[in-house]
Amino acid sequence: MEEAIVPPEPETRFDFKRTPLPFDKLHKYVILQGRISEEGKVTDLVVHQGLSDEMDAAAKRAFSQWTFKPAVRGGKAISIDILVGVPSDPPKQAAATTPAH
């Protein structure tokens, strides 16, 4: 029986400015395919399914800068294939809270 793989965990994340999209492409994902190396770096990244050339390039550029705690099998870091959906919608900002008076 093969040992279980502990999945990679993001350590450093980068976001990007979303570009305008036609209505039919709103609330969708740029799908990126690649690998996370034994060192936790994103490699061999390509656009698997895109939304627009500009949005695809920006998503690819941002995600290629992420760093990870690498996947582990049997106590040893391994490279792993990934398929990642990057949302076309910007992340929601945490709502500002005001102290009660």
LUMVEXGU-357097 format. One line per 3 residues: their letters; for each residue x, y, z of N, C-alpha, C, O. Coordinates in steps of 0.1 Angstrom, whole numbers, plus 5000, padded with zeros to 4 digits. Layout:
BEGIN
a) X:Y:Z:X:Y:Z:X:Y:Z:X:Y:Z | ...
//
This chain:
BEGIN
mee) 5008:4988:5000:5000:5000:5000:5009:5012:5000:5018:5013:5008 | 5005:5022:4991:5013:5034:4990:5010:5044:5002:4998:5045:5006 | 5020:5051:5006:5018:5060:5017:5010:5072:5013:5011:5076:5001
aiv) 5002:5078:5022:4994:5089:5019:5002:5102:5016:5013:5103:5022 | 4997:5110:5008:5004:5123:5005:4998:5134:5013:4986:5136:5014 | 5007:5141:5020:5002:5153:5027:5003:5165:5017:5013:5167:5011
ppe) 4991:5171:5014:4991:5181:5003:5000:5193:5006:5003:5196:5018 | 5004:5201:4996:5011:5213:4998:5002:5224:5005:4990:5223:5004 | 5009:5233:5012:5002:5244:5019:5008:5257:5014:5020:5258:5014
pet) 5000:5267:5010:5005:5280:5006:5012:5287:5018:5008:5287:5029 | 5024:5293:5015:5031:5300:5025:5031:5315:5021:5029:5324:5029 | 5033:5318:5008:5032:5332:5003:5022:5332:4991:5023:5324:4982
rfd) 5013:5342:4992:5003:5343:4982:5004:5357:4975:5008:5367:4981 | 5000:5357:4962:5000:5370:4955:4987:5371:4947:4982:5361:4942 | 4981:5382:4947:4968:5384:4940:4971:5394:4928:4983:5398:4927
fkr) 4961:5397:4920:4963:5406:4909:4951:5414:4906:4940:5411:4912 | 4952:5425:4899:4941:5433:4895:4933:5426:4884:4939:5423:4873 | 4920:5424:4886:4912:5418:4876:4909:5427:4865:4908:5440:4867
tpl) 4908:5422:4853:4905:5430:4841:4890:5429:4838:4884:5419:4841 | 4884:5439:4831:4870:5438:4828:4868:5425:4819:4876:5422:4810 | 4857:5419:4821:4853:5407:4813:4839:5409:4808:4831:5416:4813
pfd) 4836:5402:4796:4822:5402:4792:4813:5396:4802:4817:5387:4810 | 4800:5399:4801:4790:5394:4811:4790:5379:4812:4789:5373:4823 | 4792:5372:4801:4791:5357:4801:4803:5351:4808:4803:5339:4810
klh) 4813:5359:4811:4825:5353:4817:4827:5357:4831:4837:5354:4838 | 4818:5365:4837:4818:5369:4851:4816:5358:4860:4809:5348:4856 | 4822:5358:4872:4820:5348:4882:4825:5334:4877:4819:5324:4881
kyv) 4835:5334:4869:4841:5321:4864:4855:5320:4869:4860:5329:4877 | 4862:5310:4864:4876:5308:4869:4886:5306:4857:4882:5301:4847 | 4898:5312:4859:4909:5308:4850:4915:5295:4856:4918:5295:4868
ilq) 4916:5285:4848:4921:5272:4853:4936:5271:4849:4939:5271:4837 | 4944:5270:4859:4959:5268:4857:4963:5254:4860:4958:5248:4869 | 4973:5249:4852:4978:5236:4854:4993:5237:4855:4999:5245:4848
gri) 4999:5229:4864:5013:5230:4866:5018:5220:4877:5012:5209:4879 | 5029:5223:4883:5035:5215:4894:5039:5224:4905:5042:5236:4904 | 5039:5218:4917:5046:5224:4929:5058:5215:4931:5056:5203:4934
see) 5070:5221:4931:5082:5213:4932:5085:5209:4946:5078:5213:4956 | 5095:5200:4948:5099:5196:4961:5104:5208:4970:5104:5207:4982 | 5108:5219:4963:5112:5231:4970:5100:5240:4973:5102:5251:4980
gkv) 5088:5237:4969:5076:5245:4971:5074:5256:4961:5066:5266:4964 | 5081:5255:4950:5079:5266:4939:5069:5261:4928:5069:5249:4926 | 5062:5270:4923:5052:5267:4912:5061:5266:4899:5068:5275:4896
tdl) 5059:5255:4892:5067:5253:4879:5057:5248:4868:5046:5244:4871 | 5062:5249:4856:5055:5243:4844:5041:5248:4843:5032:5241:4839 | 5038:5261:4847:5024:5266:4848:5019:5270:4834:5026:5277:4827
vvh) 5008:5265:4830:5001:5269:4818:4986:5271:4821:4981:5267:4831 | 4980:5279:4812:4966:5281:4813:4959:5269:4806:4960:5267:4795 | 4951:5262:4815:4944:5250:4810:4930:5255:4804:4926:5249:4794
qgl) 4924:5265:4810:4911:5270:4805:4911:5285:4809:4912:5288:4821 | 4910:5294:4799:4911:5308:4802:4898:5315:4800:4888:5310:4795 | 4899:5328:4804:4887:5337:4802:4890:5348:4792:4882:5352:4784
sde) 4902:5354:4793:4907:5364:4783:4922:5364:4784:4928:5360:4794 | 4928:5368:4773:4943:5368:4773:4949:5376:4784:4958:5372:4791 | 4943:5388:4787:4949:5397:4797:4946:5391:4811:4956:5391:4819
mda) 4934:5386:4814:4931:5380:4827:4939:5367:4829:4945:5365:4840 | 4941:5359:4819:4948:5346:4820:4963:5349:4823:4968:5343:4832 | 4969:5359:4816:4983:5362:4818:4985:5368:4833:4995:5364:4839
aak) 4976:5376:4837:4977:5382:4851:4975:5371:4861:4983:5371:4871 | 4966:5362:4860:4964:5351:4869:4976:5342:4870:4981:5338:4880 | 4982:5339:4858:4993:5330:4857:5006:5337:4863:5013:5330:4871
raf) 5007:5350:4861:5019:5357:4866:5018:5357:4882:5028:5355:4888 | 5006:5360:4887:5004:5361:4901:5006:5347:4908:5014:5346:4918 | 5000:5337:4902:5001:5324:4909:5015:5318:4908:5019:5310:4917
sqw) 5022:5321:4897:5036:5316:4896:5045:5321:4907:5056:5316:4909 | 5041:5332:4914:5049:5338:4925:5046:5331:4938:5053:5334:4948 | 5035:5324:4939:5032:5318:4952:5043:5308:4956:5050:5302:4948
tfk) 5045:5306:4969:5054:5296:4974:5046:5287:4984:5036:5292:4990 | 5050:5275:4985:5043:5265:4992:5052:5257:5001:5064:5256:4999 | 5047:5252:5012:5053:5241:5020:5050:5229:5011:5038:5226:5009
pav) 5060:5222:5006:5057:5212:4996:5049:5200:5001:5048:5198:5013 | 5044:5193:4991:5037:5180:4995:5047:5170:5000:5059:5171:4997 | 5042:5161:5009:5051:5152:5016:5045:5138:5015:5033:5136:5017
rgg) 5054:5128:5012:5050:5114:5012:5061:5107:5020:5073:5108:5016 | 5057:5100:5030:5067:5092:5038:5078:5101:5044:5089:5096:5045 | 5074:5113:5048:5084:5122:5054:5093:5129:5044:5102:5137:5049
kai) 5091:5127:5031:5100:5133:5021:5092:5142:5012:5081:5139:5008 | 5097:5154:5010:5091:5164:5001:5091:5158:4987:5101:5153:4982 | 5079:5160:4980:5078:5155:4966:5072:5166:4958:5065:5175:4963
sid) 5074:5165:4945:5067:5174:4936:5053:5168:4933:5051:5156:4933 | 5044:5177:4929:5030:5172:4927:5023:5180:4916:5026:5192:4915 | 5015:5174:4908:5008:5181:4897:4996:5188:4904:4990:5183:4914
ilv) 4993:5200:4898:4982:5208:4904:4973:5213:4892:4977:5214:4881 | 4961:5215:4896:4951:5221:4887:4944:5231:4897:4937:5227:4906 | 4945:5244:4893:4940:5254:4902:4930:5264:4895:4932:5268:4884
gvp) 4919:5267:4902:4910:5276:4897:4912:5290:4904:4911:5291:4916 | 4915:5300:4895:4917:5314:4900:4904:5321:4897:4901:5323:4885 | 4897:5326:4907:4884:5333:4904:4886:5346:4897:4895:5354:4899
sdp) 4876:5349:4888:4876:5362:4880:4872:5373:4889:4875:5385:4887 | 4865:5370:4900:4860:5380:4910:4872:5383:4920:4878:5373:4924 | 4874:5395:4923:4884:5398:4933:4880:5393:4947:4868:5391:4949
pkq) 4890:5390:4955:4886:5385:4969:4878:5395:4976:4881:5407:4975 | 4869:5390:4985:4861:5400:4993:4870:5405:5004:4878:5398:5010 | 4869:5418:5006:4877:5424:5017:4869:5422:5030:4857:5422:5030
aaa) 4877:5420:5040:4870:5418:5053:4863:5431:5057:4868:5442:5056 | 4851:5430:5062:4843:5441:5065:4849:5449:5077:4854:5442:5087 | 4850:5462:5076:4856:5469:5087:4846:5469:5099:4834:5471:5097
ttp) 4851:5468:5110:4842:5468:5122:4845:5480:5130:4856:5485:5131 | 4834:5486:5135:4836:5498:5143:4832:5494:5158:4822:5487:5160 | 4840:5498:5167:4837:5494:5181:4824:5501:5185:4821:5512:5182
ah) 4816:5494:5193:4803:5499:5198:4806:5510:5209:4816:5508:5217 | 4798:5520:5209:4801:5531:5219:4791:5530:5230:4791:5539:5239
//
